[in-house]
Amino acid sequence: MAGATLLDSEAGRVLLDFSRARLLAPFMARPMTIPEAARYARSSPSALAYWVRRFVDLGLLRQVGERKPHTYQAVSAEFMVDLSRTAPLDAVIAQMNQPGTDRLSHSITQQYQRISEDWMIRIYVDGNNLLRQELVPSPFPTQAALPEEIRQQLPLDTFGLIRLNRRQAKRLADALMAVVLEAFQEQSEDPNDDNYFLHIALTRDTPPE
């Protein structure tokens, strides 16, 4: 991509770590002092100061001007990392998805705990002879028996297999994205309303060996 800086060394491996890359991100947007960037990165200035020195040593960051407090800026607003020289693809994808996966799991857990502190897990085989596990509040034996007000609060958390040809898969992906885009366009402007964590995935299934 035009304007991108290619990284295939230790600097690239550092930026593949999301927890490190987010510390550089404020400086990629514009020149900042360490205290300014620390607020955006939600880091302590002292912890960020260490990584600023590290980023400078790696050639990712440069000091802008001589005035104090010192101002720093990333050497590029965009970086490209050559994975063939830094890390295996499966490890990189797992690392990229980890922050979202962790947040999704945490948010689902918190919502279940808001509904009830006591849960049971229902283990059964569905109509397709697939083993299923389902959380249900302990006073209720099945999902179907839950009161409507509780069922409406349960987080949407499901996955499954569906047989599609490529055209059908593309149509489903387009339809899902259209629904999501419409929801974003119509989202609430009331700051008192809740934020909802959204995750969408559709890919050809390849069972692990």
C-alpha positions as CSV (number, residue, x, y, z in Angstrom):
1,M,0.0,0.0,0.0
2,A,1.2,3.5,-0.8
3,G,2.8,5.2,2.2
4,A,3.1,2.1,4.3
5,T,6.4,1.2,6.0
6,L,7.3,-2.5,5.5
7,L,8.6,-4.3,8.6
8,D,10.1,-7.8,8.6
9,S,12.3,-7.7,11.7
10,E,12.0,-7.4,15.5
11,A,10.0,-4.3,15.0
12,G,7.4,-6.2,13.1
13,R,7.2,-8.9,15.7
14,V,6.6,-6.2,18.4
15,L,3.7,-4.7,16.4
16,L,2.1,-8.1,16.0
17,D,1.5,-8.0,19.7
18,F,-1.7,-5.9,20.1
19,S,-0.9,-4.9,23.6
20,R,2.3,-3.2,22.3
21,A,0.8,-1.9,19.0
22,R,-1.9,0.0,20.9
23,L,0.8,1.9,22.7
24,L,2.2,3.1,19.4
25,A,-1.2,3.9,17.9
26,P,-1.6,7.4,19.4
27,F,1.7,8.5,17.9
28,M,0.5,7.1,14.5
29,A,-2.4,9.5,14.5
30,R,-0.4,12.7,15.3
31,P,2.6,14.0,17.2
32,M,2.1,13.7,21.0
33,T,3.9,14.0,24.3
34,I,4.1,10.9,26.4
35,P,1.4,12.1,28.9
36,E,-1.0,12.8,26.0
37,A,-0.5,9.5,24.4
38,A,-0.8,7.7,27.8
39,R,-4.3,9.0,28.1
40,Y,-5.3,7.7,24.7
41,A,-3.6,4.4,25.2
42,R,-5.0,4.0,28.8
43,S,-1.5,3.4,30.1
44,S,0.6,5.0,32.8
45,P,3.1,7.6,31.5
46,S,6.0,5.8,33.2
47,A,5.1,2.5,31.5
48,L,4.6,4.2,28.2
49,A,7.9,6.0,28.5
50,Y,9.7,2.7,28.5
51,W,8.0,1.6,25.3
52,V,8.6,5.0,23.7
53,R,12.4,4.4,24.2
54,R,11.9,0.9,22.8
55,F,10.0,2.1,19.8
56,V,12.6,4.8,19.1
57,D,15.4,2.1,19.2
58,L,13.4,-0.1,16.8
59,G,13.0,2.7,14.3
60,L,9.2,2.9,14.8
61,L,9.1,6.3,16.5
62,R,11.0,9.6,16.3
63,Q,11.3,12.7,18.4
64,V,9.8,15.8,16.8
65,G,11.6,19.0,17.7
66,E,13.7,19.8,20.8
67,R,11.1,21.5,23.0
68,K,10.2,20.0,26.3
69,P,8.1,18.0,27.1
70,H,9.4,16.0,24.2
71,T,6.9,15.2,21.4
72,Y,7.1,12.0,19.4
73,Q,5.6,10.8,16.2
74,A,5.5,7.4,14.5
75,V,7.7,7.1,11.4
76,S,4.6,6.1,9.4
77,A,0.9,6.2,9.7
78,E,0.7,2.7,8.3
79,F,2.9,-0.4,8.7
80,M,3.0,-3.7,6.8
81,V,4.5,-6.8,8.4
82,D,5.9,-9.6,6.2
83,L,4.5,-12.7,8.0
84,S,6.7,-15.1,6.0
85,R,9.7,-13.6,7.9
86,T,8.2,-13.0,11.4
87,A,5.5,-15.4,12.5
88,P,3.3,-18.3,11.3
89,L,-0.1,-17.3,10.0
90,D,-2.1,-19.4,12.5
91,A,-0.3,-17.8,15.5
92,V,-0.8,-14.3,14.1
93,I,-4.6,-14.8,13.5
94,A,-5.0,-16.2,17.0
95,Q,-3.1,-13.2,18.4
96,M,-5.2,-10.7,16.3
97,N,-8.5,-12.3,17.5
98,Q,-7.5,-12.7,21.1
99,P,-8.5,-9.2,22.4
100,G,-11.9,-9.5,20.7
101,T,-12.4,-13.1,21.9
102,D,-11.5,-12.2,25.5
103,R,-13.8,-9.2,25.5
104,L,-16.7,-11.3,24.0
105,S,-16.2,-14.0,26.6
106,H,-16.0,-11.5,29.5
107,S,-19.1,-9.6,28.3
108,I,-21.2,-12.8,27.9
109,T,-20.1,-13.9,31.4
110,Q,-21.1,-10.6,32.9
111,Q,-24.5,-10.7,31.3
112,Y,-25.2,-14.2,32.6
113,Q,-24.2,-13.0,36.1
114,R,-26.5,-10.1,35.9
115,I,-29.4,-12.5,35.2
116,S,-28.5,-15.0,37.9
117,E,-25.6,-16.2,40.1
118,D,-26.8,-19.8,39.9
119,W,-26.5,-21.7,36.6
120,M,-26.7,-25.3,35.4
121,I,-25.4,-26.6,32.1
122,R,-27.7,-28.7,30.0
123,I,-25.9,-31.3,27.9
124,Y,-27.9,-33.0,25.1
125,V,-27.9,-34.2,21.5
126,D,-30.0,-32.1,19.1
127,G,-32.0,-33.3,16.1
128,N,-28.9,-33.4,13.9
129,N,-27.2,-35.8,16.4
130,L,-24.8,-33.0,17.5
131,L,-23.7,-32.7,21.1
132,R,-24.9,-29.4,22.6
133,Q,-24.1,-27.6,25.8
134,E,-26.5,-24.9,27.1
135,L,-26.4,-22.7,30.2
136,V,-29.7,-22.4,32.0
137,P,-30.5,-20.8,35.4
138,S,-30.7,-23.5,38.0
139,P,-34.4,-23.2,38.9
140,F,-35.4,-24.0,35.3
141,P,-34.7,-27.4,33.6
142,T,-34.7,-26.2,30.0
143,Q,-34.3,-23.1,27.9
144,A,-37.9,-23.4,26.8
145,A,-39.1,-23.2,30.4
146,L,-37.5,-19.8,31.0
147,P,-39.8,-16.9,31.6
148,E,-39.9,-14.5,28.7
149,E,-38.2,-11.6,30.6
150,I,-35.2,-13.8,31.2
151,R,-35.0,-15.2,27.7
152,Q,-35.0,-11.7,26.3
153,Q,-31.9,-10.8,28.4
154,L,-29.8,-13.9,27.4
155,P,-26.8,-13.0,25.3
156,L,-26.8,-14.3,21.7
157,D,-24.0,-16.8,21.7
158,T,-24.2,-19.6,19.2
159,F,-22.4,-21.3,16.4
160,G,-23.1,-24.2,14.0
161,L,-22.4,-25.8,10.7
162,I,-24.4,-25.1,7.6
163,R,-23.9,-26.7,4.1
164,L,-23.7,-24.0,1.4
165,N,-22.4,-23.6,-2.1
166,R,-20.1,-20.6,-2.7
167,R,-22.9,-18.4,-4.1
168,Q,-25.1,-19.1,-1.0
169,A,-22.2,-18.4,1.3
170,K,-21.5,-15.1,-0.4
171,R,-25.2,-14.2,-0.3
172,L,-25.4,-15.0,3.5
173,A,-22.3,-13.0,4.2
174,D,-23.7,-10.0,2.3
175,A,-27.0,-10.3,4.1
176,L,-25.4,-10.4,7.5
177,M,-23.3,-7.4,6.7
178,A,-26.3,-5.5,5.4
179,V,-28.2,-6.1,8.7
180,V,-25.2,-5.0,10.7
181,L,-24.7,-1.8,8.6
182,E,-28.4,-1.0,9.0
183,A,-28.2,-1.4,12.8
184,F,-25.2,0.9,12.9
185,Q,-27.0,3.5,10.9
186,E,-30.0,3.3,13.2
187,Q,-28.1,3.0,16.5
188,S,-29.3,4.8,19.5
189,E,-28.0,8.3,20.2
190,D,-29.0,8.1,23.9
191,P,-25.8,8.0,26.0
192,N,-27.7,6.2,28.7
193,D,-28.3,3.2,26.5
194,D,-26.0,0.2,26.7
195,N,-23.2,-0.7,24.2
196,Y,-23.5,-4.2,22.7
197,F,-20.5,-6.2,21.6
198,L,-20.9,-7.6,18.2
199,H,-19.0,-10.5,16.6
200,I,-19.7,-11.9,13.1
201,A,-17.9,-14.8,11.5
202,L,-18.6,-17.0,8.5
203,T,-15.9,-19.2,7.0
204,R,-15.4,-22.5,5.3
205,D,-15.1,-25.2,8.0
206,T,-11.9,-27.1,8.3
207,P,-11.9,-29.3,11.4
208,P,-8.5,-29.3,13.3
209,E,-6.6,-32.5,13.0
